[in-house]
C-alpha cells in the first residue's frame, strides 16, 4: 500500500508551524517547502529562510527551499486578481506558491498540501471565496488542507479518505492570535517563530516606492533591494537618489552601488552616503540638487553651506561643491 505523504508550506511564521505540527503529530510523513521572496518582511535573526529551517529542524522534517524572485516580480507587475490595499497581490501570490508546491508534491509522490492559512485572518486572500478560487486556479481542488481552520471549511480529500483525523483539526478564525499563542504553549514550543512573517508589499511606504519603480521601468531585483534601504528621492524621470539613514545603511548602499552610479558624501562633517542612479547625473543642476539633499541630512553645526564630495563609482577622483541644505518643503516634493 502506498504510504501517504504531504507537503507543507513553511513560511517561518507561527501559523504554518502550528498547522504542520498538527499533521506531524498524527503520524503523517510531511516534507516542508519554503519559498524565498524579495518581499519578505521578517527580520528576526536570519529572516524567513532561517526561521523555516529552524521550524523544520524542530519538527524533524526535511525542507526544500525554492527561490521565486523573478516569478514574484513578474506576478507583481500585472496580477490577474489585482492588488490589496497597497501593492500586495495576495491571491496571485498564493496561487503562484501553490502551483510550485504542486509541482514538488507530484515530483515526490506526495498526496496533498498543508498550509497555515486561517479563515478570515487576511481580508483579501483568506475568505471562503478566495480560498475556493485559489484551490481551483492552483489545480489543487480538495488537496489543500488548512489544519487551523479545517472544521470551518469543507472536508478535503485527505479528510474524506481518512489520511488525517478531521476531529483533531481546529476551528480558528479571524485576525486575533490568542488561540495560536495558547496552542504554542500547549505544544511546549518556547522559542517560536515570527507570529506573522508578513510582506513588504502590504506596507504603504514601500508600496509607494515600488510603484515608482514600475512607472519608470526599474522594477527588478537590484532596485527592490535598494528600496529596503534609506530615503528615496525622484529627481527626474531618469534620475533617483537614495540617502542612507545610518552607518549600516551607508555601508549597504556603497556595496550595492554600480559602476555608473554617483556617490555623494560630506567632506568635512558627519552625514550620510547617497547613491545617485540613472543617466541624468551628467547634468550639473541635478548634481547640485542631489548634493543639497545630502547636505540637508548632515551635521551642519549651524553652517549655512556644507561641502559635499561626489564621484562616479568607477572614478578615482572626487569632486566637491559647497551646498546649501535643501528646504524641507522642496524635500517633501521630491521624496517618495
Secondary structure, 3 states (H helix, E strand, C coil): CCCCEEEEECCCEHHHHHHHHHHHCCCCEEEEEEEECCCECCCCCCHHHHHHHHHHHHHCCCEEEEECHHHHHHHHHCCCCCCCCCCCCHHHHHHHHHHHHHHHHHHHCCCEEECCCCECCCCCCCCHHHHHHHHHHHCCCCCEECCCCHHHCCCCHHHHCCCCCHHHCCCCECCCCHHHHHHHHHHCCCCCCECCCCEHHHCHHHHHHHHHHHHCCCCCHHHHHHHCCCEEEECCCCCEEEECCCHHHHHHHHHHCCCCCEEEEECCCCCCEEEEECHHHHCHHHHHHHHHHHHHCCCCCCCCCEEEEEEECCCCCCEEEEECCCCHHHHHHHEC
